[in-house]
Amino acid sequence: MKIKAFTVIFSILMAVWLILNQSVDIEYLVLGAVISVLLAFMFCRGCSVFNDINFTPKAFVYTFMFLAVFIFELIKANFDIARIVLTPSLPIKPGIIKAKTKLKSRMARLILANSITLTPGTFTIDIIDDTLYIHCVHLDDADREKLGKKIIRKFEKYLEVIYG
């Protein structure tokens, strides 16, 4: 069992326990810790997905920066899609682009793909090795490779620090 993965899973489970119970009484803390340890022990045997996370102050700061960029991109994309929906005469050019990522960690690639998919107007269709196939509602750039880099780079630079 990997101690790093165990620590991450235990911390997540304990945080969820505290949020759901909304109490820091000793009984709740002890019960939450026991349940979190048991569940983390059960689920951590083959768990390698959290091994690539960097536990550094810089990675911690970059996590919050990543979340801020993601929320900003999410809001911006929602306004763009709303504009397209409310103005049907706007020409849209849907299509699929191929974009390469520099991320080596499987978890980092998964988070990148999900971040792209959760942003309205884009959808990650597949990940093959270091290449993501992304469907876009509107391909305004003639250079698809440049557009792919633009979409990925927003999130990738933060995930590189978080996942090393």
C-alpha positions as CSV (number, residue, x, y, z in Angstrom):
1,M,0.0,0.0,0.0
2,K,1.3,3.5,-0.9
3,I,1.3,5.9,2.0
4,K,0.9,8.9,-0.3
5,A,-2.3,7.5,-1.8
6,F,-3.6,6.4,1.6
7,T,-3.0,9.9,3.0
8,V,-4.9,11.6,0.1
9,I,-7.9,9.2,0.2
10,F,-8.0,9.5,4.0
11,S,-8.0,13.3,3.8
12,I,-10.7,13.4,1.2
13,L,-12.9,11.0,3.1
14,M,-12.4,12.8,6.4
15,A,-13.1,16.2,4.8
16,V,-16.4,14.8,3.3
17,W,-17.3,13.3,6.7
18,L,-16.8,16.7,8.4
19,I,-18.8,18.6,5.7
20,L,-21.7,16.1,5.9
21,N,-21.8,16.0,9.7
22,Q,-21.2,19.7,10.2
23,S,-19.8,19.0,13.7
24,V,-16.3,18.8,15.2
25,D,-17.4,17.1,18.4
26,I,-14.9,14.5,19.6
27,E,-17.4,11.6,19.0
28,Y,-17.9,12.6,15.3
29,L,-14.1,13.2,14.8
30,V,-13.2,9.7,16.2
31,L,-16.0,7.9,14.3
32,G,-15.1,9.8,11.1
33,A,-11.4,9.0,11.5
34,V,-12.1,5.3,12.1
35,I,-14.4,5.0,9.1
36,S,-12.0,7.0,6.9
37,V,-9.1,4.8,7.9
38,L,-11.0,1.6,7.2
39,L,-12.3,2.9,3.8
40,A,-8.9,4.2,2.8
41,F,-7.3,0.9,3.7
42,M,-9.9,-1.0,1.7
43,F,-9.6,1.2,-1.4
44,C,-5.9,1.9,-1.3
45,R,-4.5,-1.6,-2.0
46,G,-4.3,-1.2,-5.8
47,C,-4.5,2.6,-5.8
48,S,-1.8,4.2,-7.8
49,V,-3.8,7.2,-9.2
50,F,-2.7,9.6,-6.4
51,N,1.0,8.7,-6.5
52,D,1.9,11.5,-8.9
53,I,0.5,14.4,-6.8
54,N,3.1,16.8,-5.5
55,F,2.7,17.7,-1.9
56,T,4.5,21.0,-2.1
57,P,3.4,24.6,-1.2
58,K,3.7,25.5,-4.9
59,A,1.5,22.6,-5.9
60,F,-1.0,23.6,-3.3
61,V,-1.1,27.2,-4.6
62,Y,-1.3,26.0,-8.2
63,T,-4.4,23.9,-7.2
64,F,-6.3,27.0,-6.2
65,M,-5.0,28.8,-9.3
66,F,-6.2,25.9,-11.5
67,L,-9.6,26.1,-9.9
68,A,-9.8,29.8,-10.4
69,V,-8.9,29.5,-14.1
70,F,-11.3,26.6,-14.5
71,I,-14.2,28.6,-13.0
72,F,-13.3,31.6,-15.1
73,E,-13.2,29.5,-18.3
74,L,-16.5,27.8,-17.3
75,I,-18.3,31.1,-16.9
76,K,-16.8,32.5,-20.1
77,A,-17.8,29.5,-22.1
78,N,-21.3,29.5,-20.7
79,F,-21.7,33.1,-22.0
80,D,-20.4,32.1,-25.4
81,I,-22.8,29.2,-25.7
82,A,-25.7,31.3,-24.4
83,R,-24.8,33.9,-27.2
84,I,-24.9,31.1,-29.8
85,V,-28.2,29.8,-28.5
86,L,-29.9,33.2,-28.3
87,T,-28.6,34.3,-31.7
88,P,-29.3,31.3,-34.0
89,S,-28.1,33.3,-37.0
90,L,-24.5,33.1,-35.7
91,P,-22.5,30.7,-37.9
92,I,-21.1,27.8,-36.0
93,K,-18.5,25.4,-37.4
94,P,-18.4,22.3,-35.2
95,G,-15.5,20.0,-35.6
96,I,-12.9,17.7,-34.0
97,I,-9.4,18.8,-33.2
98,K,-6.4,16.7,-32.1
99,A,-4.2,18.2,-29.3
100,K,-1.1,16.8,-27.7
101,T,-0.4,17.2,-24.1
102,K,2.9,17.3,-22.2
103,L,1.3,15.7,-19.1
104,K,2.8,12.3,-18.1
105,S,0.5,11.5,-15.2
106,R,-2.7,9.5,-16.0
107,M,-4.6,11.4,-13.3
108,A,-3.4,14.8,-14.7
109,R,-4.6,13.8,-18.2
110,L,-7.9,12.7,-16.8
111,I,-8.4,16.0,-15.0
112,L,-7.4,17.9,-18.1
113,A,-9.9,15.9,-20.2
114,N,-12.7,16.4,-17.7
115,S,-11.9,20.1,-17.4
116,I,-12.2,20.5,-21.1
117,T,-15.4,18.4,-21.2
118,L,-17.0,20.4,-18.3
119,T,-16.4,23.7,-20.2
120,P,-19.4,24.2,-22.4
121,G,-18.7,24.1,-26.1
122,T,-15.9,21.5,-25.9
123,F,-16.0,17.8,-25.3
124,T,-13.1,15.4,-24.9
125,I,-14.0,12.4,-27.1
126,D,-10.9,10.3,-26.5
127,I,-7.4,10.2,-25.0
128,I,-4.9,8.1,-26.7
129,D,-1.4,8.2,-25.1
130,D,-0.6,12.0,-25.1
131,T,-3.2,13.0,-27.6
132,L,-6.7,14.3,-26.8
133,Y,-9.4,14.4,-29.4
134,I,-11.7,17.4,-28.6
135,H,-15.0,18.2,-30.2
136,C,-15.6,22.0,-30.4
137,V,-18.9,23.7,-31.2
138,H,-17.1,26.5,-33.1
139,L,-13.8,26.2,-34.8
140,D,-13.0,29.9,-35.4
141,D,-9.3,29.3,-36.0
142,A,-8.2,27.9,-39.3
143,D,-5.2,26.3,-37.6
144,R,-6.6,23.4,-35.6
145,E,-3.3,22.5,-34.0
146,K,-3.0,26.1,-32.6
147,L,-6.5,25.9,-31.3
148,G,-5.8,22.6,-29.6
149,K,-2.7,24.0,-27.9
150,K,-4.8,27.1,-26.8
151,I,-7.5,24.9,-25.2
152,I,-5.1,22.6,-23.5
153,R,-2.5,25.1,-22.3
154,K,-5.0,27.0,-20.1
155,F,-5.2,24.0,-17.8
156,E,-2.0,22.1,-18.5
157,K,0.4,24.7,-17.1
158,Y,-1.2,24.3,-13.6
159,L,-1.5,20.5,-13.8
160,E,2.1,20.2,-14.7
161,V,3.1,21.6,-11.3
162,I,0.4,19.8,-9.4
163,Y,1.2,16.4,-10.9
164,G,4.9,16.8,-11.7
